[in-house]
Amino acid sequence: MTITNNEKREIKELHLKAFGKEEGPVIGDLVGDMLEEQETISINIEKDDKLVGNVLFTPFKLNEHPEKRCYLLAPIGILPEYQGQSLGKELIEKGVAHLKSLDVDAIFVLGYPKYYGIRGFYPTYVALPYQKEVMRIDAWKMRELKPGSMAEVGGTSVACDAIMKPEFWDLNYEPGS
Ligand SMILES: CC(C)(COP(=O)(O)OP(=O)(O)OC[C@H]1O[C@@H](n2cnc3c(N)ncnc32)[C@H](O)[C@@H]1OP(=O)(O)O)[C@@H](O)C(=O)NCCC(=O)NCCS
């Protein structure tokens, strides 16, 4: 995906604001690194001619199922003054529609259990990166985009280089602390 340097700066700035003082700097750097990777898919949402939300999708490999085409949803951010107006939901659905058009099998996410639970994401048998065994935790979920294609699919996984750092997958990690 080709994104201009100006757009990259704008997207990074948006996530800095969305995630706030503590998490913002770590997530901003992660966004910067992800946007340098050619295969990253970046989806925006605008209101009043202004960028108010962004979500990134990066390739997510299943070691035992290399034929499956999967993406990781991370991060997603909506400007604080626009949060709680269903724009996050709209952004996820815009991303899902785009990924379906690319014939993607599934999307994975590590995030607020309730938020993604009501947006079509379910617990998965695929292990988190750096884990050898599946931990069916509420925060780790998958949304199947091709019906039935992920049935009985499990095993270990690897995310893109930018987010392949153990701290991003440590469930006790708090950015900024
Ligand atoms: C999380 C975020 C993307 C949601 O976007 P949004 O446009 O505010 O959310 P929507 O209006 O689509 O949905 C609102 C729902 O999300 C829930 N929600 C919002 N922030 C939440 C949070 N931090 N934890 C749990 N639920 C949250 C609301 O309770 C509400 O639930 P409901 O639909 O049951 O009423 C946005 O609030 C944001 O950018 N937050 C800061 C960055 C962040 O935390 N990103 C996600 C990391 S997993």
The ligand as an SDF file (V2000), in Angstrom:
LIG
                    3D

 48 50  0  0  0  0  0  0  0  0999 V2000
  -11.7300    1.6530   21.1980 C   0  0  0  0  0  0  0  0  0  0  0  0
  -12.1850    2.6420   20.1160 C   0  0  0  0  0  0  0  0  0  0  0  0
  -11.4710    2.3580   18.7980 C   0  0  0  0  0  0  0  0  0  0  0  0
  -13.6900    2.4170   19.9260 C   0  0  0  0  0  0  0  0  0  0  0  0
  -14.1780    3.2990   18.9330 O   0  0  0  0  0  0  0  0  0  0  0  0
  -15.5170    4.1270   19.2150 P   0  0  0  0  0  0  0  0  0  0  0  0
  -15.9040    4.7790   17.9540 O   0  0  0  0  0  0  0  0  0  0  0  0
  -15.2900    4.9860   20.4080 O   0  0  0  0  0  0  0  0  0  0  0  0
  -16.4820    2.9380   19.6120 O   0  0  0  0  0  0  0  0  0  0  0  0
  -17.9480    2.6900   19.0620 P   0  0  0  0  0  0  0  0  0  0  0  0
  -18.7460    3.9600   19.1680 O   0  0  0  0  0  0  0  0  0  0  0  0
  -17.9090    1.9930   17.7540 O   0  0  0  0  0  0  0  0  0  0  0  0
  -18.4420    1.6640   20.1220 O   0  0  0  0  0  0  0  0  0  0  0  0
  -18.6910    2.0860   21.4210 C   0  0  0  0  0  0  0  0  0  0  0  0
  -18.6030    0.8520   22.2610 C   0  0  0  0  0  0  0  0  0  0  0  0
  -17.2320    0.5950   22.5610 O   0  0  0  0  0  0  0  0  0  0  0  0
  -17.0680    0.4770   23.9510 C   0  0  0  0  0  0  0  0  0  0  0  0
  -15.7250    0.9460   24.3030 N   0  0  0  0  0  0  0  0  0  0  0  0
  -15.1130    2.0710   23.9100 C   0  0  0  0  0  0  0  0  0  0  0  0
  -13.9160    2.1590   24.5080 N   0  0  0  0  0  0  0  0  0  0  0  0
  -13.7900    1.0410   25.2710 C   0  0  0  0  0  0  0  0  0  0  0  0
  -12.8080    0.5570   26.1600 C   0  0  0  0  0  0  0  0  0  0  0  0
  -11.6920    1.2540   26.3980 N   0  0  0  0  0  0  0  0  0  0  0  0
  -13.0150   -0.6350   26.7510 N   0  0  0  0  0  0  0  0  0  0  0  0
  -14.1490   -1.3330   26.5390 C   0  0  0  0  0  0  0  0  0  0  0  0
  -15.1350   -0.9020   25.7430 N   0  0  0  0  0  0  0  0  0  0  0  0
  -14.9540    0.2700   25.1320 C   0  0  0  0  0  0  0  0  0  0  0  0
  -18.1630    1.3500   24.5300 C   0  0  0  0  0  0  0  0  0  0  0  0
  -18.4600    0.9530   25.8470 O   0  0  0  0  0  0  0  0  0  0  0  0
  -19.3200    1.0580   23.5910 C   0  0  0  0  0  0  0  0  0  0  0  0
  -19.9370   -0.1620   23.9330 O   0  0  0  0  0  0  0  0  0  0  0  0
  -21.4440   -0.4810   23.4950 P   0  0  0  0  0  0  0  0  0  0  0  0
  -21.4490   -0.5500   21.9790 O   0  0  0  0  0  0  0  0  0  0  0  0
  -21.7370   -1.7870   24.1400 O   0  0  0  0  0  0  0  0  0  0  0  0
  -22.2370    0.6570   24.0280 O   0  0  0  0  0  0  0  0  0  0  0  0
  -11.9760    4.1250   20.5260 C   0  0  0  0  0  0  0  0  0  0  0  0
  -12.6880    4.3750   21.6890 O   0  0  0  0  0  0  0  0  0  0  0  0
  -10.5030    4.4910   20.7160 C   0  0  0  0  0  0  0  0  0  0  0  0
   -9.8560    4.9630   19.7920 O   0  0  0  0  0  0  0  0  0  0  0  0
   -9.9880    4.3170   21.9450 N   0  0  0  0  0  0  0  0  0  0  0  0
   -8.6010    4.6630   22.2600 C   0  0  0  0  0  0  0  0  0  0  0  0
   -7.6310    3.7480   21.5660 C   0  0  0  0  0  0  0  0  0  0  0  0
   -7.8970    2.2880   21.9050 C   0  0  0  0  0  0  0  0  0  0  0  0
   -8.0400    1.9280   23.0640 O   0  0  0  0  0  0  0  0  0  0  0  0
   -7.9600    1.4290   20.8530 N   0  0  0  0  0  0  0  0  0  0  0  0
   -8.3110    0.0200   20.9600 C   0  0  0  0  0  0  0  0  0  0  0  0
   -7.2770   -0.8540   21.4900 C   0  0  0  0  0  0  0  0  0  0  0  0
   -7.8840   -2.5360   21.5330 S   0  0  0  0  0  0  0  0  0  0  0  0
  1  2  1  0
  2  3  1  0
  2  4  1  0
  2 36  1  0
  4  5  1  0
  5  6  1  0
  6  7  2  0
  6  8  1  0
  6  9  1  0
  9 10  1  0
 10 11  2  0
 10 12  1  0
 10 13  1  0
 13 14  1  0
 14 15  1  0
 15 16  1  0
 15 30  1  0
 16 17  1  0
 17 18  1  0
 17 28  1  0
 18 19  1  0
 18 27  1  0
 19 20  2  0
 20 21  1  0
 21 22  1  0
 21 27  2  0
 22 23  1  0
 22 24  2  0
 24 25  1  0
 25 26  2  0
 26 27  1  0
 28 29  1  0
 28 30  1  0
 30 31  1  0
 31 32  1  0
 32 33  2  0
 32 34  1  0
 32 35  1  0
 36 37  1  0
 36 38  1  0
 38 39  2  0
 38 40  1  0
 40 41  1  0
 41 42  1  0
 42 43  1  0
 43 44  2  0
 43 45  1  0
 45 46  1  0
 46 47  1  0
 47 48  1  0
M  END
$$$$
